[in-house]
Amino acid sequence: MENDRLDPWGETSVDNYQRLHAEFGIERMDSVLPRFKNPSLHMRRGIDFGQRDLGRILDAIDNNKPFAVMSGIKPSGIFHLGTKMTADDMIYFQSLSKKATVFYAIADVEAYNDNGLSLQDSSKIAVQNVADILALGLDPERAVVYKQSQEIRVMRLATVFSAGVTNNMLRAIYGERQVGLYLSALIQAGDILMPQLPEFGGPKPVVVPVGADQDPHIRLSRDLANSFQKDFGFIPPSSIYHKLIKSLDGATKMSKRSSTSTFYLNEDPASAARKVMSGFTGGRPTVEEQRRIGGEADKCPIYDLYLFHFAMEDEYAKRVYDECYGGVRTCGDCKKELATLVKRYLEEHQKKRESLMKDAEELLEKSRKTLDSMAR
């Protein structure tokens, strides 16, 4: 982490997640994990490593009270495996209570400022992104999906919040940035706090699932919730953080910006399988050395794919890990096994996704009409 700063718009990599607890005040999962009756795959495997005030969400669940699940996804490209992790957490929290509503922001303003993507292009990609999250399991009956650029409440909140921040404050959180990215940060704070407005039932707990690199947005939103508590009654948002999955080339986090570092949920399954076969591993230089001293699964992007996404049973993930470190599993065989899993998963997901494209369009239109009528 350059200058000990998490960068939500850069290529942040985290070598030691324990540092984030001390340096940024991210709380550990240990204190809340026993309260989850059915912890998610991410929780069980330590992929969700930290949280802020997650107890508020658990209190709402235990007392059958309303809460919101909120996150934004940039429509800068088709879902890849890093994006899928945020979507999986959103769907998991929605599944915990009938009183949970998902607010899914299509972050087209941020995509414009960070990626130079036009609002028109974002709109086309957004439909595909919504079809992806529906295929992953989002319940559309308890979801509000909207584009940042079209949601007047978010823009109003961003304008109000601008009175409560200074250039020095934003620079301290994000570093020196163009004004457009600072504006995007205020808009994202509007996204995160919008579920607490009166038209959505007023103040309530909100959980924001994000990757570790997005914590600056959470800190800013929590500061603004406190600053404007008197005016809006905001409860500071809760958050849960997942680790950053390694790039297939082993260099940094998986990113949409590099097509060789990841594969996409709409990618040709055979192409994705080839990327797996050519991916970096934590193996030794020779098979003989691998057999003798074992591999290093903790450094291996291929093992990350098993752990984060494709080894659905915990026992299976542990077996892959143990066989790697024990020298039983060679990298070539490990890749072949994973390539088969990836190919099968993408084939199944893409069938679901294609069948839900019309539903995605209808959900976007239904949400737009509902939100427009509430704004009048």
C-alpha positions in Angstrom: 0.0 0.0 0.0 1.7 3.1 -1.2 2.1 5.7 1.6 -0.2 3.5 3.7 -3.2 4.6 1.7 -5.9 2.4 0.3 -6.6 3.5 -3.3 -10.1 2.7 -4.6 -9.2 3.9 -8.1 -5.8 2.3 -8.4 -4.1 -1.1 -8.3 -4.0 -1.5 -4.5 -2.5 -4.7 -3.3 -2.5 -5.8 0.3 0.3 -8.0 1.6 -0.7 -8.0 5.2 -4.4 -7.6 6.1 -3.6 -7.5 9.8 -2.1 -4.0 9.2 -5.5 -2.7 8.1 -7.0 -3.3 11.5 -4.4 -1.2 13.2 -3.9 1.5 10.6 -7.5 2.1 9.5 -9.5 0.8 12.4 -11.2 -2.0 10.5 -12.6 -4.4 13.1 -11.9 -8.1 13.0 -14.6 -10.6 12.1 -14.0 -12.7 15.3 -16.3 -10.7 17.5 -19.4 -11.1 15.2 -18.8 -14.3 13.4 -20.3 -16.6 16.1 -23.6 -14.7 15.8 -24.1 -15.8 12.2 -26.2 -19.0 12.1 -25.1 -19.9 8.6 -21.9 -18.0 7.8 -21.2 -17.4 4.1 -18.4 -19.2 2.2 -16.4 -15.9 2.4 -16.8 -15.7 6.1 -16.0 -19.4 6.8 -12.8 -19.2 4.8 -11.5 -15.8 6.1 -12.1 -14.1 2.8 -14.3 -11.6 4.5 -11.6 -10.5 7.0 -13.0 -7.3 8.5 -16.0 -5.2 9.3 -17.3 -2.0 10.9 -20.3 -2.1 13.2 -21.7 -5.3 11.6 -23.4 -6.0 15.0 -26.0 -3.4 14.0 -27.0 -5.6 11.1 -27.1 -8.7 13.2 -29.3 -6.9 15.8 -31.7 -6.0 13.0 -31.8 -9.6 11.8 -32.3 -11.0 15.3 -35.2 -8.5 16.0 -36.8 -8.8 12.6 -36.1 -5.1 11.8 -35.6 -3.6 8.4 -32.0 -3.0 7.1 -30.5 -2.2 3.8 -27.7 -3.9 1.8 -26.0 -1.3 -0.4 -23.1 -1.4 -2.8 -22.2 0.1 -6.1 -20.6 -1.6 -9.1 -19.0 0.4 -11.9 -20.4 -0.6 -15.4 -16.9 -0.3 -16.8 -17.1 -3.9 -18.1 -18.7 -7.2 -17.7 -18.6 -8.8 -14.3 -15.3 -10.5 -13.5 -14.4 -12.6 -10.5 -13.5 -9.6 -8.3 -16.8 -7.9 -9.0 -18.6 -11.2 -8.3 -17.3 -11.3 -4.8 -19.1 -8.0 -3.9 -22.2 -9.3 -5.6 -22.0 -12.6 -3.7 -21.9 -10.7 -0.4 -24.9 -8.5 -1.3 -26.9 -11.6 -2.2 -25.9 -13.4 1.0 -27.0 -10.5 3.3 -30.3 -10.2 1.3 -30.9 -13.9 2.0 -30.6 -13.4 5.8 -33.9 -11.6 6.3 -37.2 -10.8 4.5 -36.7 -7.3 5.9 -33.5 -6.8 3.9 -33.6 -4.6 0.8 -30.7 -4.4 -1.6 -29.8 -1.0 -3.1 -27.6 -1.6 -6.1 -26.0 1.5 -7.6 -24.8 1.4 -11.2 -21.8 3.7 -10.7 -21.9 5.3 -14.1 -20.6 8.7 -12.8 -17.6 7.1 -11.3 -17.0 5.0 -14.5 -17.0 8.3 -16.4 -14.6 10.0 -14.1 -12.3 7.1 -13.5 -12.5 5.1 -16.7 -13.6 7.7 -19.3 -16.7 5.6 -20.1 -19.6 7.5 -21.6 -23.0 7.4 -19.9 -24.4 5.8 -23.0 -21.9 3.0 -23.0 -22.4 2.5 -19.3 -26.1 2.1 -19.8 -25.6 -0.8 -22.3 -23.2 -2.6 -20.0 -25.4 -2.0 -17.0 -28.2 -4.3 -18.4 -25.6 -7.1 -18.7 -24.3 -6.4 -15.2 -27.8 -6.6 -13.7 -28.4 -9.9 -15.6 -25.2 -11.2 -14.0 -26.3 -10.4 -10.5 -29.7 -11.9 -11.1 -28.1 -15.1 -12.3 -26.0 -15.1 -9.2 -29.2 -15.1 -7.0 -30.4 -11.6 -6.3 -34.1 -11.4 -5.4 -35.5 -8.6 -7.7 -38.6 -8.2 -5.5 -36.4 -6.8 -2.7 -34.0 -4.8 -4.8 -33.7 -1.2 -5.9 -31.4 -0.8 -8.9 -30.5 2.6 -10.3 -28.0 4.6 -12.2 -26.1 7.3 -10.3 -26.5 9.8 -13.1 -30.3 9.5 -13.0 -30.9 9.4 -9.2 -31.7 13.0 -8.1 -31.6 12.1 -4.4 -28.0 10.9 -4.6 -27.0 14.1 -6.4 -28.8 16.2 -3.8 -27.0 14.4 -1.0 -23.7 14.9 -2.7 -24.4 18.6 -3.0 -25.3 18.8 0.7 -22.3 16.8 1.7 -20.0 19.1 -0.2 -20.6 21.7 2.5 -19.2 19.4 5.1 -15.8 18.5 3.5 -12.7 20.4 2.7 -10.0 19.9 0.0 -7.6 18.9 2.7 -10.0 16.3 4.1 -10.5 14.7 0.7 -6.7 14.8 0.0 -6.0 13.1 3.3 -8.3 10.3 2.4 -7.7 9.9 -1.3 -4.5 11.7 -2.1 -4.2 14.3 -4.8 -7.0 13.6 -7.3 -8.9 15.3 -10.1 -12.0 17.1 -8.9 -14.2 14.6 -10.8 -13.0 11.8 -8.6 -13.6 13.8 -5.4 -17.1 14.4 -6.7 -17.5 10.7 -7.4 -16.6 10.0 -3.8 -19.3 12.4 -2.5 -21.8 10.8 -4.9 -20.9 7.4 -3.5 -21.5 8.7 0.0 -25.0 9.7 -1.3 -25.5 6.2 -2.6 -24.5 4.7 0.8 -26.8 7.0 2.8 -29.8 7.2 0.5 -31.5 4.1 1.9 -32.0 6.0 5.2 -34.0 8.8 3.6 -37.7 9.1 4.6 -39.1 7.7 1.3 -37.2 4.5 2.0 -38.4 4.2 5.6 -36.0 6.5 7.3 -32.9 5.8 9.4 -31.9 2.2 9.5 -28.8 0.0 9.6 -27.1 -0.3 6.2 -24.3 -2.8 5.4 -21.9 -2.1 2.5 -20.0 -5.1 1.2 -16.8 -4.0 -0.5 -13.2 -5.0 -1.2 -10.5 -3.8 1.1 -9.4 -1.1 -1.3 -12.8 0.6 -1.1 -12.6 1.5 2.6 -11.9 5.2 2.0 -15.4 5.5 0.7 -16.8 3.9 3.8 -14.8 6.1 6.1 -15.9 9.2 4.3 -19.6 8.1 4.4 -19.4 7.4 8.1 -17.9 10.8 8.8 -20.6 12.4 6.8 -23.3 10.4 8.5 -22.1 11.8 11.8 -21.7 15.3 10.5 -25.2 15.4 9.1 -26.9 13.3 11.8 -28.8 16.2 13.2 -30.3 17.0 9.8 -31.1 13.5 8.6 -30.9 11.2 11.6 -28.3 9.0 9.7 -26.9 5.9 11.4 -23.3 5.5 10.3 -23.2 2.7 7.7 -21.8 -0.7 8.6 -19.4 -2.5 6.3 -17.8 -5.9 5.5 -14.6 -6.2 3.7 -13.4 -9.0 1.5 -9.8 -9.8 0.5 -8.6 -8.9 -2.9 -8.2 -12.0 -5.2 -4.9 -12.3 -6.8 -4.4 -11.6 -10.5 -3.8 -14.6 -12.7 -0.4 -13.2 -13.6 0.5 -13.0 -9.9 1.3 -9.3 -10.0 -1.5 -7.5 -8.2 -5.2 -7.7 -7.5 -7.6 -9.0 -10.2 -8.8 -6.0 -12.2 -11.0 -5.2 -15.2 -8.2 -3.0 -16.5 -6.2 -6.0 -17.5 -7.9 -8.7 -19.6 -5.0 -11.1 -19.0 -5.2 -10.8 -15.2 -8.8 -12.1 -15.0 -11.6 -13.6 -16.9 -15.1 -12.4 -17.3 -18.4 -14.1 -16.6 -19.4 -13.7 -20.2 -16.0 -15.0 -21.5 -15.9 -18.0 -23.8 -15.4 -20.9 -21.4 -12.6 -22.4 -23.4 -10.8 -19.0 -23.3 -11.1 -18.8 -19.6 -9.9 -22.4 -19.2 -6.8 -21.4 -21.3 -6.1 -18.5 -19.0 -6.2 -20.8 -16.1 -3.7 -23.2 -17.8 -1.3 -20.3 -18.4 -1.8 -18.6 -15.0 1.0 -18.0 -12.5 1.2 -20.5 -9.6 2.9 -20.9 -6.3 4.6 -24.0 -7.5 8.3 -25.0 -7.4 10.6 -24.8 -10.5 10.5 -28.6 -11.0 8.0 -31.4 -10.3 10.7 -33.1 -8.3 11.2 -30.1 -6.1 7.4 -29.8 -5.7 7.1 -33.4 -4.6 10.0 -32.9 -2.2 9.2 -29.7 -0.4 5.6 -28.9 -1.6 4.1 -25.8 -3.2 3.0 -22.5 -1.7 -0.8 -22.3 -2.0 -0.9 -19.0 -0.1 1.0 -17.3 -2.9 -0.9 -18.9 -5.7 -3.6 -17.2 -7.8 -4.8 -20.7 -9.0 -5.5 -21.7 -5.4 -7.3 -18.4 -4.9 -9.7 -19.3 -7.6 -10.5 -22.6 -5.8 -10.8 -20.9 -2.4 -12.8 -17.8 -3.4 -15.0 -19.2 -6.1 -14.8 -22.8 -7.4 -14.3 -25.2 -4.5 -17.8 -25.0 -3.2 -17.2 -27.5 -0.3 -14.9 -26.4 2.5 -13.4 -29.9 2.6 -12.5 -29.7 -1.1 -10.7 -26.3 -0.7 -8.8 -27.7 2.3 -7.8 -30.8 0.3 -6.4 -28.7 -2.5 -4.4 -26.7 0.0 -3.1 -29.7 1.9 -2.1 -31.6 -1.3 -0.3 -28.5 -2.6 1.8 -28.0 0.5 2.3 -31.7 0.9 3.7 -32.1 -2.6 1.0 -34.5 -3.6 -0.5 -32.1 -6.1 1.4 -30.8 -9.1 0.6 -27.4 -10.7 -0.2 -28.9 -14.1 -2.8 -31.3 -12.6 -4.2 -28.6 -10.3 -4.7 -26.3 -13.3 -6.4 -29.0 -15.3 -8.8 -29.7 -12.5 -9.6 -26.0 -12.0 -10.0 -25.4 -15.8 -12.7 -28.1 -15.9 -14.5 -26.4 -13.0 -14.2 -23.0 -14.5 -15.5 -24.1 -17.9 -18.5 -25.9 -16.4 -19.3 -22.9 -14.2 -19.2 -20.4 -17.0 -21.3 -22.5 -19.3 -24.0 -22.8 -16.6 -23.9 -19.2 -15.5 -24.0 -17.9 -19.1 -27.2 -19.9 -19.8 -28.8 -18.4 -16.7 -27.6 -14.9 -17.6 -28.9 -15.0 -21.1 -32.3 -16.2 -19.9 -32.5 -13.2 -17.5 -31.5 -10.3 -19.9 -35.2 -9.3 -20.3 -35.7 -9.5 -16.6 -32.7 -7.2 -16.1 -34.1 -4.6 -18.5 -37.5 -4.8 -16.7 -36.0 -4.4 -13.3 -34.0 -1.3 -14.4 -37.2 0.2 -15.9 -39.4 -0.7 -12.9 -36.9 0.7 -10.4 -36.5 3.9 -12.5 -40.3 4.5 -12.6 -40.7 3.8 -8.9 -37.8 6.1 -7.9 -39.0 8.8 -10.3 -42.6 8.7 -8.8 -41.1 8.9 -5.3 -39.1 12.0 -6.2 -42.1 14.0 -7.3 
